[in-house]
Amino acid sequence: MNMILSPIPWLLVIPLAGAVLTMLIPLNWRSPASMFGLLTQLLASLLLGYQVSQYGTQIYAMADWQAPLGIALRADGLATLFILMSSLVATACALYAHLYLNLTKRGHFWPLLWFLWASLNGIWLAADTFNLYVGLELLTFAAVGLVAFASDERSLEASIRYLYAALLGSMAYLLGVALLYGAQGTLAMDSLAETWHWGPTNQVAITLILGGLLLKTAVFPMHTWLPPAHGGALTPVSALLSALVIKASFYILLRFWVEFEVYRHLPSLSQLLGVLGAGAIIWGGWMALKQTHLKMVVAYSTVAQIGYISLMFPLLTAENSEASLMAYHGGILMLLAHAFAKAGMFLAAGNLIYCTGKPDLASLAGMSRYRPLNIFAFGLAGVSLMGLPPSGGFNAKWLLLQSSFLSGQWWWIVVLLIGSLLSAAYIFRVFAYTYQETEATDSFRRPPITIELIALCLSVASILLGFLSIWPVNVVSLPGPFMEAMP
């Protein structure tokens, strides 16, 4: 398929061109130019979704050089779903940033956003282990730059901590890839999967790779860098980090886990990841319940939600193939629901902080009366995070519960129920503050209605996912190398 007909290269060319262009043109031209880029990127993503659904997995060889000499890009059902998710969430956050940030910050925001988007698409489409590393590194520097964008002491400290953690994870990943190349003589995922043997070198390599990816995903107890980074960043940046950035390393981890059949060779590691996920659910929920700043509540909630997604790994190892498939579908739905709900919740939280001018929960008194639409957006996102029907979060948890029951791993059911109760506790705690009344005269600022509607749209998407869950399930179930390797 040539470059004109295939949208795959354009998914990299458009954001990279956008990044370069928005660095060169004047500040007041950057937003209009980026609006055109957002539209073309969204259209390219939709076209790829159509082609994959109609014709199956798409392979594109850059400059017509075939692998292993050339760079191959691969779009199967899983990659396509992630590209569509990124396009929808990033477009919403970009529109929000256009309205929320002042001219100077908005102008410098666009190059970093486009680099971030290019790196995400590069990761979703990469078909070899080294280009996954390149995408991870570009993503790290763009994300760290966005965290530091707030330009205060707290955000700068958080960005440095994030940078150190991300670089340590990248070093471990790159060392593992180097060992794999020395042992196998190839970097292509397909070739590695075909010639894979479980020798000592490969064991060390896969351990380094998985360890680095777990650190970059902020899996408990390697999560300490995440709450300050997500909670201290500017609002649209927090939404991007939580909804999309942490998904990149998880996506790579899932690819290695299934395509290299790590679950068959290290079954005890599957249970360890489940234990870490359970720890994240309980610890993240408990810490969110103790926070006094609104965005820190949402940030620690992200730690807990990563735990839910991690429960996919022990359930994928079930001998019952139906239970394994339910775990896979449940984990992917959980990831999608979290992306929409958490982006909507962070944007709604940013709107509330804009109104009050203060980050603490106590300042929210009276907001339910003053900004009911924004409170409604926050609440809808909370419905999905709690796993209440008819949200996408409910369908995801229901599939994970069924998988736990069918596979005989009943203890994960207990963890899911405890996590849901903790989610309800910290979300209703926020609502309790908004319904309080004070004797002081209200002096709230009025945000533009447009940014409240953007937050609401993302939250509504997390609810609509509950009605449309069959579509993403069908997309990730399309034939391809990943589905062929599924247990």
N, C-alpha and C positions, 0 to 999 in steps of 0.2 A: 504494500500500500504506500503510495507516494506521499510526500509531505503535504501536498495541497488537500488530498482527500482525508488523510488521517488527522484527527485533532490532537493526537498524542504529543508531537513535538511542539505544537502551539501552546500546550499547557505548561511548557517550560519557557518557550520564547516570549510569550506575552508578559509574564511577571518579571523575567529578567530584563526585558526591554523597558518595562515600566519602572523598575528600580533605577536603571541607568538614566532614563529620561527625566525622572523626577528629581534626580540629583543635579541635573544640568540646567533645567529651566527655572525661571524666577518662582518665588514662593507662591504668589497669587495665581499662577498658572497650573500649579501641581494638582490641585483638587479637580479642576475640570478635565485635565488629561487623564487622571486616575478614574474618573467616572466612566469614561469610554473604555478604559482597560477592564474595569469591573464587569461591564456588559459583555465584552468579548470573551473574557475568561469564563463567565457563567454559561455563555452559549457553547463554548468549546467543551465544557464539562457535560452539558446536556447531550451534545452530539456524541461524545464518547459513551455516555450511558446508553444511548439508543443503539450504537454500533455493537457494543458488547452484548446487550440483551438480544439483538437480532442475529449476530454472527459468531458469538462466543469470544473467547480470549483473543485479544489483539496484541501482536508482536510488531515492534517497530525497530528497525536497525538504523542507527544514526549514520548518515552519509552513506547508506547502503553497505556498510562494513558489517558482516555477520559476526556474531559471537563465535569463538572467544576473542578474536582479534578486535572486533568492534564493540561498541556499546549498544546493548539491546535494552529496549524499554518494553515492559510487559503490563498489560491492563487486563486482569481477570475480574471476576465479579467482586472480590474483596477490595481490590485496588480501586475499582470504579466507584464503589460505594463510599470509600474514604474521600475520593476526589469530589464527589457531589456534596458530601457533608462539609468539606473544607470550603467549597465555593459558596454554599449558602451561609455558613456561619461567618466567614471572612467578609463577605459582601455586606452582611448586616452590621458587623463591627466597624467596617470601613465607613459606611454611611453614618453611623453613630459618631465616629471620630471626626468626620467632616463637620458635624453640627456641634460637637461637644468641645473640641479643642480650639484654642485661639489660632490666629493665622500662622504665627511662628512655629508653634509646636505641631500644628497640622501639617505644615510644609515639610518639616523634618520627619514626620511620622510616615509619610508615603514611601520613601525609599526602603525603610526598614520593613514595612508591611509587605512590599513586593518581594523583597529578598526572602522573607519568612515564607510567603506563599510559594515561591519558586522551590525552596528547599523542601516544603511539604509535598508538593507534586512530584519532585524528584525522588523522594522516599517512597511514595505510593507506587510509582512506576518502575523503580529500579529493579533490574533482574540479576544484579550481581552484588556481592558483598562489599566491594570497595566503593561503588557509587552510593550504596546505602551509608557508608561512612562519610562520604563527601556531603551528602544531604544532611546528615546529623550535625556536622561541623558548621555548615552554613546556617542551619536552623539555630544552633547554639548562639552564634555571634549575633544573629538578628534578634533573637529573644532576649539575650542579655542587654543589648542596646535599648530595646523597648522597655525593659524593667528600669533601667537607669534614666529613662526619659523624663521621669518626674523631677529629677534634678534636686532632690533633697537628700539629707544625710541618711534617712531610713532606706530610701530606694537604692542609693548608691551602695550601701552596705549589703543589701539583699542581692543586688546584681553581682557583686564580687563573690558572695557565697555561692550564688547560682553558677557563676562562671567556673569556680574551682570544682564544684561537684560535677558539672557537665563535662569539663575537660578530663577529670579523672575517669569518668565513665567512658569517654571517647577513647582514651589511651588504652583502657582494658579491652574495648571492642577491637581497636586497630591491631593490638598485639595478637588477639585471638584470630583475626582474619589473616595476619601474616603467617601464623602457625598453620592455619588451614591451607593456605596457598603452598607452603613448603611441603605439606604432607600430600595434598591432592593435585597440585599443579594447575589449578583453575580457580577462578573467582566467581564464575556463573553459578547461580543458585540451582538451576536445573542439572548442570553437570556434577556439582557437588552432591546433590541428592542421589544421583544415579550411581556414583562411585563411592558413596559414603561407607566407611567401615569404622567400627567403634574401637580404635586403638588408643594407646596412651596419649599420643600427640593430639589427636582429635578430642579426647576427653578434656585435656587442659585447655585447648582452644575454645571449646564450647562453653566451658566453665567461665573463662574470661569474658567471652561475648555476652553470656547471659547475665553475669555479675555487673558488667558495665551498663547493660540495658536496664536492669532493675534499678540501678542508681539513678539513671537519667529519667526513669519513669516515676521516681520518688515513691517506690514501694516501701512500706513500713518494714523495718525502722530506719530506712535510708531516706526519709522524707523531710528531714529538718530544714532543708533549703527551700522547700516549696511554699509554706505559709507566708514567710516574709516577702518572698518574691511576688506571689500572687496578690497578697493583701496590700503590699506597699506600692504596687504599680498603678499607673493611671487606669481609669475604669475600662476603656476599650482594650487596653493591653491585658488587663487581668482576664477579661472574657476570652481573648485569643489564647492566652497561655493555658487556661484551664480547659477550654473546649477543644483545642486542636493540638497544641505543642506537646503536651504529655502523651498524646495518642501516638505520636510518631515512633518513639522508642518501643511502646507497647506493640505496635503493628509489626515492627521488625522482630521483636521477641516471639510473637505468635507465628510469624513465618518460619523462623528457625525451629520452633517447638514442634510444628506439625510437619513441615517439609523434610526435616532431617530426622523425624521420628524420635526426638529426644525423650518423649513420654514413655517409649518402649524400653529404652536403655536405663533411664533414671526414674523409675516410678516413685521412689521415695522423695525425689525433688518435687514431683507434682504435689504431694501432700505438704511439703515444706512451703511451697508457694501458696497453698490454701491456708496454711497456718498464718503466714505473713499477711494474707488478705484478711483473715479474721481479725488479726491484731489491728490492721488499718481501720477496719469497720468500727471496732469498739473504741480504739484510741482516738481516731479522727472524730467520731461522733461525740465522745466525751469532751475533747478539747474544744470542739465547736460550741458545746453547751456552756463552757466556762468563759468564753471570750466576751470582752466588753466593747470591742470595735466591730462594726457591722461587716466590713469586708474580710476581717479575720475569721468571722463565723463562716462565711462562704468559702474561704480558703481552706480551712480545716475540713469543711464538708467535702472538698475535692479529695483530700487524703482518704476519707472514708469511701468515696465512690470508686477510687482506684482499687480498694479492697474488694468491692463487689465484682469488678471485672476480673480480678485475680482468681476468684473462685472458679472461673472457667477451667483452669489448668488441672486441678485434681479431678474434676468431673469429666474432662475429656478422656481420661485414662480408664473410664468404666468399661467393663467387659461387654455390657449391654450397648450395642451400637445406637439404639434409639436414644438412650440416655446421653451418650456422647454428642449426638447431633443436637439434642435439646440444649446441652450446655454451650455448644458453639453458637447456636442461634440466640440463646439467652444472653451470652456475653457480648455479642455484636449489637443486639438491641439495647443492652445496658449502656454500651459505649455511645451509641447514637443518641439515646435519651439524655445521657449526661451532657453531651456536647450542646444540645439545644437548650436544655434546662439550665445548665450552669452558665452558659453565655447570657441567657435571659436574666438569670438571677443576679449576676455581676453587674449587668447594665442597669437593672432596676435598683440595686444597692447604690450604684454610683449616682443615680438620679436622686435618691433620698439624701445622700450626703451632700449633693449640690444644693438641695433645698434648705437643709439645716446649716450647712457650712461647717459641720462637725462630724467626725467619724464614729463617735461613740453611740451606743444603743440608747442611752438615756435621752439623747437629743431628739429621738424619734417621736416623742410624746405629741399627740395630736395629728400625726401624719395620715392616719386612716381617714380622718375627716377632710384633710386639706388636699391630699393627692391620692384619692381612692383608686384611680387607674393604675398608678405605679405599685400600690400595695397589692392590687389584683394580679399584676404581672409577676411580682415576687411570689405570691401565693400559688399561682399556677405552676411555676417552676418547682416550688416546694412539693406540690402534689406528685410530680413525677419522681423527685428525689426520694420521697417517702415510699413510693411504690404503690400509690393508691389508684384504683381504677377510675377512669378508663385510660390512663396515661401509658406512654411507652415504657416508663419505668416499671409499671405494674406487670405488663406482659413479659418484660425481661426477667423480673424476679420470679414470676410464675413458672417460666421455663426452667430457671435454675432450681426452683423448689421441686419441680417434677423430676428433673435430672437427678437431684440428690436422693429423692425417694426411690426411683427406679434402680439406681446404682447401689442402694443400700448405705449411702453415706449420709445418714440422717443428721449427723452433727452440724453439717452446713445449714440445715434448715433452722436450727436454733440460732446460729450466727446471723442468718438473714432476718429473722424475726427481731432479734435484739437490735440489729442495725436500723431496722425500720422504726422501732420505738425511739431510739436516740435521735434519728432524723426528725421525727415528729416533735420531739422535745425541743430541739434547738430552733426549729422553724416557728413553732408556736410561741416560743420565748420572744422572738423578734416581733411577732404580731402583738404580743401582750404589751410591749413597749409602745407600739404605734397607737394602741387604743387608750393609753393613759392620757389624762388631761392635766395641764398645769395652769396655775394662776397667772403665769407670766404672759405678756402680750405676744401673740404670734408674730414672728419676723422672718417668715420663710421666703426664700427666693423662688421664682417661678421658672422651671425649666421649659424649654420648647416642647410642645405637645408631640412633636415628631420623634424626639428621642425616647419618650415614654412609649410611643407606638412601636418603635423598633424593639425595645425590650419585651413588649407584650407579644409581638409576632413570634419571637424566638420561644417564649414560654408556651404559646399556643401550639407551636410546632411540636414541642415535647408531648403535648396532650394528643394532638392529631396522629402522632406516631403510633399511639395505641390502637387507633382504628385502621391504620395503613401498614401494620407490622408485616403483613404477608409480602409486601413488595420488597423491602430490604432483605427479608429472609430468602425470597426467590433469587434476588440478585447475587447474594453471597453463596448460593447453592449452585450457581452456574458451573458447568464442567470446566476444569482447568487443573494445573499442577497442584494447587493447594487442596482442592476437593478430592483429587485422586490420592493424596497422602493422608487424608482424614482417617482416624481410626474407625 
